[in-house]
Amino acid sequence: MIVVGAMLLGVVVGSFLNVVAHRVPIGGSVVRPASRCPSCGEAILRRDNVPIVSYVLLRGRCRHCGKRISARYPLVEGLTGLLFGAAALRFEGAGQLLLALALISVLLVLAATDLEHRLLPNAIVGPAAVVGFVLSAVAGPLAWWTYPLSALAVAGSLFALAMVYRGGMGMGDVKMGAMLGLFLGPYAALAVFLGALTGTVLYAALAPFGKLDRRSALPFGTFMAVGGLVALFAGPALWDLYLNLIGKG
């Protein structure tokens, strides 16, 4: 029952995450005005604002102007619901579950803003870092000091890369790395590694077809978000697997 409840909560939270992803990058308020069509600006009726269901019934178009609405909206809602349900299965204790739900929400909204705007807003990363540290210090599985130490180590490494690889990585990526450290502790390094690996594989897959070239800027924050989700759910297991592979498990 808790899994179903978590999934329903996730769908509702995902609807709010869409508002954040749309408004924060352009400096808008996430509270007012009420939800509006991005194309015509008409207020969305309550019956047209039911997560996922309304998108399907309206066939992905605005009731007023008929313009297509981005598939990001049901995608974020659905992913949030599924990941919230998975977190309810994976994590025991209210504290660790709350930490997981907070990180899932932050990573999804940052993935969306970076994918669409190539932006990781300070207005999201900063408060998330504070929340991550508080939750980790209270309910995290490691000693509290490992989280700020991990944040410094990951952010320092990314900053060094940003100085070497100018244009390929920005300060937003560095700040996001620090935020991951405050949520995940040392497993944030795994998140960054998996993000880099995902980006490299995608680049290698698309480059031969002319989809990307050396000057193409990949949304590294989006890939770090993917890595962060993997590290959240499977970080300790992957680390144990690595130790076993090198004979130190």
TORDRENTI-302079 format. One record per atom (N, C-alpha, C, O): residue in one letter; x negated, y, z. Coordinates in steps of 0.05 Angstrom, whole numbers, plus 32768, in hexadecimal, padded with zeros to 4 digits. Each point is the difference from the previous one (the first is absolute). Layout:
aXYZ;...
//
This chain:
m7FEF7FE88000;m801180188000;m7FEF80198000;m800680147FF3;i7FE47FEB801C;i7FEF80188001;i7FF380067FE5;i7FFB80177FFA;v80007FD47FF6;v7FF480047FE6;v8014800E7FEE;v7FF880137FF1;v80217FE5800F;v8014800D7FF0;v8003801D8008;v800280127FEF;g7FFF7FF2802B;g8002801C800A;g7FE980117FF8;g800380177FF9;a7FE57FDD8007;a7FE8800E7FF8;a800180077FE2;a7FF780167FF8;m80137FD87FF8;m800280057FE3;m801480167FFB;m7FFA80117FEF;l801C7FEF801E;l801480157FFC;l7FF5801B8009;l800380147FF3;l7FEF7FEC8024;l7FF380198009;l7FEB80097FEB;l7FFE80187FFB;g7FF37FD57FFA;g7FEC80077FEC;g800C800D7FE8;g7FF480137FF5;v80227FE38002;v800D800C7FE8;v8008801D8005;v7FFD80127FEF;v800E7FF38029;v8008801B8008;v7FE780128003;v800080177FF6;v7FEB7FDF8017;v7FE7800F8002;v7FF480067FE5;v7FF680157FFB;g800C7FD77FF3;g7FF580037FE5;g800E80177FF1;g7FF3800E7FF1;s80277FF68014;s800E80167FF4;s7FF4801B8009;s7FFD80127FF1;f7FFD7FEF8029;f7FF48019800B;f7FE380037FF5;f7FF880177FFB;l7FFA7FD38002;l7FE580027FF5;l8000800C7FE4;l7FED800E7FF9;n80277FEC7FF8;n8003800B7FE5;n8003801F8002;n7FF4800E7FEF;v801B7FFB8024;v8003801D8004;v7FE5800C8007;v7FF880157FF5;v7FF97FDE801D;v7FE5800A8007;v7FEE80017FE8;v7FF280147FFC;a800D7FD67FF5;a7FEE7FFE7FE9;a800780157FEA;a7FEE80097FF2;h802C7FFE800C;h800880147FEC;h7FFB801C8009;h7FF780117FF0;r800E7FF58029;r8000801C8009;r7FE6800A800C;r7FF880177FFB;v7FFA7FD88014;v7FE88009800E;v7FEA800A7FEC;v7FF480158005;p80077FDC7FE5;p7FEB800A7FEE;p8006801B7FF3;p7FED800E7FF7;i802C7FFA8008;i8007801A7FF4;i800680158016;i800B80157FFA;g7FEF7FE4801F;g800480138016;g801D80038009;g80068014800D;g800B7FD97FED;g801C80028008;g80057FF4801B;g7FEF7FF2800C;s802880147FFF;s80097FF6801A;s800C7FE47FFC;s800E7FFB7FEC;v7FED7FF38028;v800C7FE57FFE;v801B8000800E;v800D7FEB8001;v7FFB802B800A;v801A8001800F;v8016800E7FEF;v80167FF67FFE;r7FE380217FF6;r8013800F7FF0;r7FF480077FE6;r7FE880047FFE;p80287FFF7FED;p801D7FF97FFE;p80057FE27FFF;p7FEE7FF08001;a802C80097FFD;a80077FE47FFE;a7FF67FF57FE5;a7FF880107FEF;s80087FD6800E;s7FF57FF37FE8;s800D800B7FE7;s801980037FFF;r7FD680037FED;r800A800B7FE7;r7FF37FF27FE8;r7FEB7FF38003;c8022800E7FE7;c7FF57FF57FE7;c7FE7800F7FF8;c800180197FFF;p7FE87FDA7FFC;p7FE8800E7FF9;p8002800F7FE6;p7FF180137FFB;s80227FE57FF3;s8003800D7FE6;s801380188000;s7FF880157FF7;c80207FE78013;c801480157FFE;c80038010801A;c800C80158000;g7FEB7FE08016;g8001800E801A;g801B7FFD800E;g8004800C8016;e800F7FE57FDF;e801A7FFC800D;e7FFD7FEE8018;e7FF07FED8000;a801F801A8016;a7FFF7FEF8018;a800A7FE47FFA;a80147FFD7FF1;i7FDF7FF0801A;i80087FE47FFC;i80167FF98013;i7FFE80048018;l80187FF17FDE;l80177FF98011;l7FF87FE98013;l7FEE7FF07FFA;r8020800F801C;r7FF97FEB8014;r80037FE47FF4;r7FEF7FEF8006;r8025800D7FEA;r80047FE57FF5;r7FEA7FF97FEB;r7FFD7FE97FF9;d7FF5802C7FFE;d7FEB7FFB7FEC;d7FE48000800E;d7FEC7FFF7FF3;n801480028028;n7FE78001800E;n7FFB7FE88012;n7FF180018013;v801C7FE87FE5;v7FFC7FE7800F;v7FE77FF37FF4;v7FFF7FFB7FE8;p7FED80008028;p7FE77FF47FF6;p80047FE87FEE;p80107FEE8007;i7FE380117FE3;i7FFF7FEA7FEC;i801C7FFD7FF3;i800180007FE7;v80147FFD8029;v801A7FFA7FF5;v800A80167FEC;v80097FFA7FEA;s7FF4801F801F;s800980167FEF;s7FF080017FE6;s800B80067FEB;y7FDB7FF58017;y7FEF80007FE8;y800A7FEC7FEC;y800280057FE8;v80057FE38021;v80097FEB7FEF;v801B80077FF4;v80047FFD7FE8;l800F800C8028;l801A80077FF6;l800080177FEC;l801080007FED;l7FDE80138017;l7FFE80167FED;l7FED7FFB7FE9;l7FFB80117FEF;r7FFA7FD68011;r7FEE7FF87FEB;r7FE780127FFD;r7FF680067FEB;g80028004802C;g7FE880108001;g8002801C7FF5;g7FEC800C7FF8;r802D7FFE8007;r8004801B7FF5;r801080128013;r800F7FF68011;c7FED80247FED;c800F80138010;c801D80017FF7;c800680007FE8;r800C8000802B;r801D80017FF9;r8007801B7FF2;r801280007FF0;h7FDF80168017;h8008801A7FF5;h7FF480057FE4;h800F80087FEE;c7FD77FF4800F;c7FF380087FE7;c7FF97FE87FEF;c7FF980037FE8;g80087FE58023;g7FFA7FE87FF0;g7FE27FFB7FFC;g7FF97FEC7FF2;k7FF680258019;k7FE37FFB7FFC;k7FF87FE88011;k800A7FFB8015;r7FE17FF77FE1;r7FF67FE9800D;r7FF28008801A;r7FF180138001;i80147FDD8014;i7FF38004801A;i7FE97FEC8002;i80037FE97FF8;s7FE680208012;s7FE87FEF8002;s80067FE6800E;s800E7FFF8014;a7FE67FEB7FE1;a80037FE6800C;a7FF17FFE801B;a80027FED800F;r7FEE80287FF6;r7FF18001801A;r80147FFE8018;r7FF97FF48014;y801E80187FE9;y801380018016;y80087FE5800A;y7FFC7FFA8018;p80107FF57FD7;p80077FE5800A;p7FE87FEF8006;p80017FEE8011;l7FE980177FE1;l7FE87FF08004;l7FF58004801D;l7FFA7FED800E;v8004802D7FF9;v7FF68006801B;v80137FF68015;v7FF87FF58015;e8022800E7FE7;e80147FF68013;e7FFE7FE28003;e80017FF68016;g7FFE7FFC7FD4;g7FFE7FE38001;g7FE77FF6800D;g80007FED8010;l7FE9801F7FE8;l7FE67FF8800C;l80008005801E;l7FF67FEF800F;t801480287FF9;t80008006801D;t80117FEB800F;t7FF87FF78015;g801F80027FE0;g80117FEC800C;g7FF27FE58003;g80007FF48015;l7FF380037FD5;l7FF27FE68000;l7FE980008013;l7FFC7FED800F;l7FF480297FF2;l7FE980018011;l80088003801E;l7FF37FF58011;f802380197FF4;f80098002801C;f80097FE48009;f7FFB7FF88017;g80137FF97FD7;g80087FE58008;g7FE87FEE8004;g80007FF08013;a7FEC80127FDC;a7FE77FF08003;a7FF28007801A;a7FF57FEF800E;a800B802B7FFA;a7FF380088018;a800F7FF58019;a7FF37FF98013;a802780067FEB;a80107FF48016;a7FF97FE38005;a80017FF68016;l7FF87FFC7FD4;l7FF87FE48002;l7FE47FFD800A;l7FF97FED800E;r7FF680267FEA;r7FE37FFD8004;r7FF78009801C;r7FEE7FF4800C;f801E80227FFE;f7FF5800C8018;f80127FFC8019;f801980027FFE;e7FDA7FF78018;e800E7FFC8019;e7FFC80188012;e7FEB800C8001;g802A7FFA800E;g7FFE80178012;g800980197FF3;g7FFA80057FE9;a8015800C8026;a800B80187FF4;a7FEA80147FF8;a8003800D7FEB;g7FE87FF48024;g7FEA80137FFA;g7FF37FFA7FE6;g7FFD80127FEF;q7FFA7FD5800D;q7FF37FF97FE7;q801280027FE8;q7FF880077FEA;l80227FF2801A;l801380027FEA;l8004801D7FF8;l800180077FE9;l8001800B802B;l8004801C7FFA;l7FE8800B7FF2;l800280107FED;l7FE67FE8801B;l7FE780087FF2;l80017FF87FE3;l7FF9800F7FEE;a800F7FD7800D;a80017FF67FE5;a8014800F7FEF;a7FFA80077FE9;l801D7FFE8022;l8015800E7FF1;l7FF7801D7FF9;l8006800A7FEA;a7FED80038029;a7FF6801B7FFB;a7FEB80007FEA;a800180117FEE;l7FEC7FDC8012;l7FEC7FFF7FEC;l800B7FF97FE5;l7FF8800C7FEB;i801B7FE18014;i800D7FF97FE6;i800D80197FF4;i7FFD80067FE8;s801280098028;s800E80187FF7;s7FEC80157FF5;s8004800B7FEA;v7FE67FF98024;v7FEC80147FF8;v7FF37FF77FE6;v7FFC80107FEE;l7FFC7FD78010;l7FF27FF67FE9;l801180017FE7;l7FF780077FEA;l80237FF38019;l801280017FE9;l8003801D7FF5;l800080047FE8;v8004800E802B;v8004801C7FF7;v7FE7800C7FF4;v8001800F7FED;l7FE77FEA801E;l7FE7800A7FF5;l7FFB7FF37FE5;l7FF5800D7FEE;a80117FDA800F;a7FFD7FF37FE6;a8011800E7FEB;a7FF780047FE9;a80218003801E;a8012800E7FED;a7FF6801C7FF9;a800080077FE8;t7FF78008802C;t7FF7801B7FFA;t7FE680007FF0;t7FFB80107FEE;d7FF37FDD8017;d7FE77FFE7FF2;d80057FF77FE3;d7FF380097FEE;l801F7FE4800F;l80067FF67FE5;l800D80157FEE;l7FF980027FE9;e8018800E8023;e800F80147FF0;e7FF2801B7FFE;e8001800D7FEB;h7FF27FFB802B;h7FF5801B8001;h7FE180008003;h7FF480168000;r80007FD38003;r7FE37FFE8006;r7FFA80118019;r7FED80108001;l80247FED8013;l7FFE80108018;l80067FEF8019;l80137FF18000;l7FDC80138014;l80057FF3801A;l800380178014;l7FEC8009800C;p802C80017FF8;p80058019800F;p7FF77FFF801D;p80047FEC800E;n7FEE80297FFB;n7FF88003801C;n80187FFF8012;n7FFE7FF68017;a801980147FDF;a801880018011;a800B7FE48006;a800F7FFC8013;i7FE77FF07FDE;i80087FE48006;i7FE97FF2800E;i80047FF28015;v7FE480117FE1;v7FE97FF1800A;v7FF98009801D;v7FFA7FEF8011;g8007802B7FF4;g7FF9800A801B;g80127FF58016;g7FF67FF48013;p802480117FEC;p80127FF58014;p7FFF7FE28002;p80017FF58016;a7FFC7FFD7FD3;a7FFE7FE38001;a7FE77FF7800F;a80027FEC800E;a7FE880227FEF;a7FE87FF9800E;a80048001801E;a7FF77FEF800F;v801780267FFA;v80058004801D;v80127FE9800A;v7FFB7FF48015;v801A80067FDC;v80137FEB8008;v7FF17FE58000;v80047FF08012;g7FEB800C7FDA;g7FF17FE67FFE;g7FEE7FFC8018;g7FFF7FEA800B;f7FF3802B7FFD;f7FEE7FFE8017;f800F7FFA801A;f7FF87FEF8010;v801E80207FF4;v80107FFC8018;v800B7FE38002;v7FFE7FF38014;l800E80047FD6;l800B7FE57FFF;l7FEB7FEB8003;l80047FEC800E;s7FE580187FE5;s7FEB7FEC8002;s7FF47FFF801C;s7FFA7FEB800A;a8002802D8002;a7FF58000801B;a80127FF38014;a7FF77FF48014;v8023800E7FE8;v80147FF58013;v80057FE27FFA;v80017FF08013;a800380097FD3;a80097FE57FFA;a7FED7FF17FEE;a80057FE87FFA;g7FE580247FFD;g7FEE7FF27FEE;g7FF27FE9800E;g7FFD7FFF8018;p7FF97FED7FD8;p7FF47FE8800B;p7FE380058009;p7FF47FEF800D;l800080287FEC;l7FE480068007;l7FFE80168014;l8013800E8006;a7FD57FF58005;a7FFB80168013;a8005801B7FF2;a7FFA80037FE8;w801080108027;w8009801A7FF4;w7FEA800E7FF1;w8005800D7FEC;w7FE27FF1801E;w7FEA800F7FF4;w7FF87FF57FE5;w7FF2800E7FF1;t80167FD98008;t7FF87FF57FE6;t800E800F7FE9;t7FF780007FEA;y8020800C801C;y8010800D7FEB;y7FF3801A7FF7;y7FFC80047FE8;p7FFE800F802A;p7FF280187FF6;p7FE57FFA7FF5;p7FF7800E7FED;l7FFB7FDE801E;l7FE67FF97FF5;l80027FF57FE4;l7FF080077FEE;s80247FE9800D;s80057FF57FE5;s800880177FED;s7FF880007FE9;a801880138021;a800880177FEF;a7FE7800F7FF7;a7FFF80087FE9;l7FEF7FFD8029;l7FE8800F7FFA;l7FEE7FF17FEC;l7FF6800B7FED;a80087FDB8017;a7FEF7FEF7FEE;a800C7FFF7FE4;a7FF180047FED;v80297FF78011;v800C7FFE7FE5;v8000801B7FF2;v7FF980027FE9;a800F80138026;a8000801B7FF4;a7FE480097FF7;a7FFD800C7FEB;g7FEF7FEE8026;g7FE580077FF9;g7FF67FF27FE7;g7FF3800C7FEF;s80147FDA800E;s7FF87FF17FE8;s800E800B7FE7;s7FF380037FEB;l802780038017;l800E800B7FEA;l7FF6801C7FF9;l7FFF80087FE8;f7FFA8008802C;f7FF6801B7FFB;f7FE57FFE7FF0;f7FFC80107FED;a7FF37FDD801B;a7FE77FFC7FF1;a80057FF97FE3;a7FF3800A7FEE;l80217FE4800E;l80077FF97FE4;l800B80177FF1;l7FFB80047FE8;a8015800D8026;a800C80177FF2;a7FEA80147FF7;a8003800D7FEC;m7FE87FF58024;m7FEA80127FF9;m7FF17FF57FE8;m7FF580107FEF;v80097FD6800F;v7FF17FF47FEA;v80127FFE7FE7;v7FF780077FEA;y80227FF18019;y80127FFC7FEA;y801480177FFF;y80187FFC8005;r7FDE801C7FF5;r801280177FFF;r80157FFE7FEA;r7FFA7FF97FEA;g801E800D801E;g80167FFF7FED;g800E7FE58001;g80187FFE7FF8;g7FDB7FED8011;g800D7FE68001;g800D7FFB801B;g80117FEE8003;m7FE780228011;m800B7FFD801A;m8001801B800E;m7FEE80107FFD;g80287FF58010;g8004801B800D;g80007FFE801E;g7FFF7FEB800C;m8003802D8000;m80018001801D;m801A7FF3800B;m80017FF78017;g801480087FD9;g80187FF38008;g7FFB7FE28005;g800B7FF58013;d7FE57FFF7FDC;d7FF97FE38004;d7FF07FFD801A;d80047FEC800E;v7FEA80277FF7;v7FF07FFE8019;v801280028018;v7FFD7FF08013;k801680237FED;k801280038017;k80127FE88003;k80067FF78016;m80037FFD7FD4;m80107FE88001;m7FF07FE9800C;m800B7FF0800F;g7FDC800E7FEA;g7FEF7FEC800B;g7FFE8002801F;g80017FEC800E;a7FFC802D7FFB;a7FFF8004801D;a801B7FF8800D;a80007FF48015;m801680137FDE;m801A7FF8800A;m80037FE28002;m800A7FF68014;l7FEC7FFC7FD8;l80017FE38001;l7FF07FF58017;l80087FEC800D;g7FE180207FF9;g7FF07FF88016;g800F8003801B;g7FFD7FEF8011;l801380267FF1;l800F80048019;l80177FED8003;l800A7FFB8016;f80007FFA7FD4;f80157FEC8001;f7FF57FE38002;f800A7FF08010;l7FE1800A7FE0;l7FF77FE57FFC;l7FE67FF9800E;l7FF87FE98002;g7FFA802B8008;g7FE67FFB800C;g7FEC7FF77FEA;g8001800B7FEA;p7FEE7FE2801C;p7FEC7FF77FEC;p800C7FF47FE7;p7FF27FFF7FEB;y80267FF88016;y800D7FF47FE9;y800680167FEB;y80077FF97FE9;a7FF68020801E;a800380157FEC;a7FEA7FFE7FEA;a800580077FE9;a7FE37FEF801F;a7FEB7FFC7FEC;a80097FEB7FEB;a7FFA80027FE9;l80157FE98020;l800B7FEC7FEE;l8014800D7FEE;l80027FF97FE8;a800F80198022;a8014800D7FF0;a7FF280107FEA;a800A80007FE9;v7FE1800E801D;v7FF280107FEC;v7FF37FED7FEB;v800180067FE8;f7FF37FE58021;f7FF47FED7FEE;f80157FF47FED;f7FFB7FFE7FE8;l801B7FF98023;l80157FF57FEF;l800C80147FED;l80077FFA7FEA;g7FFB801F801F;g800980157FEE;g7FED80057FE9;g800980027FE9;a7FDD7FFE801D;a7FEC80037FEA;a80017FE87FED;a7FFD80037FE8;l80067FE58024;l80017FE87FEF;l801980017FEE;l7FFE7FF97FE8;t8019800F8023;t801880027FF0;t7FFD80147FEA;t80087FFB7FE9;g7FED801C801D;g7FFC80147FEB;g7FED7FF77FEB;g800480067FE8;t7FE77FEC801F;t7FEC7FF67FED;t800D7FEC7FED;t7FFB80017FE8;v80147FED8024;v800E7FEB7FEF;v8013800D7FED;v80027FF87FE9;l800E801C8020;l8013800D7FEF;l7FF2800F7FEA;l800880007FE9;y7FE2800E801E;y7FF0800F7FEC;y7FF67FEC7FEB;y800280067FE8;a7FF37FE48020;a7FF47FEC7FEE;a80167FF47FEE;a7FFB7FFA7FE9;a801D80048022;a80167FF47FF0;a800C80147FEB;a80077FF87FEB;l7FF98022801C;l800D80147FEE;l7FEC800D7FED;l800880087FEA;a7FDF7FFA801E;a7FED800F7FEF;a7FFD7FF47FE4;a7FFF80107FED;p80007FD68010;p7FFD7FF57FE4;p801780077FEE;p7FFD7FFF7FE7;f801A80088024;f801780077FEF;f8003801E7FFC;f801480097FF6;g7FD880068012;g8000801D7FFC;g8011800F8013;g800580187FFC;k80057FDA8019;k8011800E8014;k7FF180128012;k800B8013800B;l7FDB7FE67FF9;l7FEF80108012;l7FE580047FF4;l7FF87FF07FEF;d7FFB80258018;d7FE480037FF9;d7FF080098018;d800C80028016;r7FDB80047FE7;r7FEF80068017;r8008801A800E;r7FFA80048017;r8015800D7FDB;r80088019800C;r801B7FFE800D;r80098014800C;s80047FD57FF1;s801B7FFD800C;s7FFE7FFF801F;s7FEF7FF1800B;a8021801E8002;a80008001801D;a80157FEC800B;a801880037FFC;l7FDE7FE98011;l80127FEC800C;l80098009801B;l7FF0800C800F;p80297FEF7FF8;p800A8009801B;p7FF67FEE8016;p800D7FED8008;f7FDB80198002;f7FF37FEE8013;f80107FFE801A;f80007FEB800D;g800F802A7FFA;g80107FFF8017;g80167FEA7FFE;g80067FF38014;t8005800A7FD4;t80147FEB7FFC;t7FF47FE58004;t800C7FEE800C;f7FDB800E7FE9;f7FF37FE68004;f7FF87FFB801D;f80027FEA800A;m7FF6802C8004;m7FFB7FFC801D;m80197FF9800F;m7FFF7FF18014;a801880197FE3;a80197FF9800D;a80067FE37FFD;a80087FF28013;v7FF380037FD5;v80037FE37FFB;v7FED7FF18012;v80087FEC800D;g7FDF801C7FF4;g7FED7FF38012;g80078002801D;g7FFC7FED800F;g8010802A7FF9;g80088003801B;g80177FED8008;g80007FF68016;l801280067FD8;l80167FED8005;l7FF57FE48003;l80097FF18011;v7FE580077FDE;v7FF47FE58001;v7FF17FFD801B;v80027FEC800D;a7FEE80297FFA;a7FF17FFF8019;a80127FFF8018;a7FFA7FF38014;l801D801B7FEB;l801380008016;l800A7FE48005;l80017FF78017;f80077FFB7FD4;f800D7FE68003;f7FEC7FE98002;f80057FEC800D;a7FE480177FE6;a7FEE7FE97FFE;a7FE380068007;a7FEE7FF07FFA;g800C80288011;g7FE580078006;g7FF07FEC8010;g7FEB7FF77FF7;p801F80018021;p7FF17FED8010;p7FFC7FE57FF2;p7FEB7FF48002;a802A80037FF0;a7FFE7FE67FF1;a7FEB80027FEA;a7FF17FED7FFC;l800E80297FF5;l7FEC80037FEB;l7FE48002800B;l7FED7FF57FF5;w801080188022;w7FE68002800D;w7FF67FE58009;w7FE97FF97FFD;d80297FF7800F;d7FF97FE58009;d7FF87FEF7FE7;d7FEE7FF08002;l802180137FE8;l7FFA7FF17FE8;l7FE480077FF6;l7FF17FEF7FF8;y8009802B8008;y7FE580097FF8;y7FEA7FF48011;y7FEC7FF77FF6;l801880098024;l7FEC7FF58013;l7FFC7FE27FFB;l7FEA7FF68001;n802C7FFC7FF9;n7FFE7FE47FFA;n7FF17FFA7FE6;n7FF17FED7FFE;l801480257FEF;l7FF27FFC7FE6;l7FE280048002;l7FF17FF37FF2;i8006801F8020;i7FE480048003;i7FF47FEF8016;i7FE880038007;g80287FEC8004;g7FF77FED8014;g7FFC800B801C;g7FF17FF58010;k801D80217FF6;k7FFE800C801B;k801B7FFF800F;k8003800C8015;g80107FE47FE0;g801A7FFF800D;g80007FEC8017;g80157FFD800D;
//
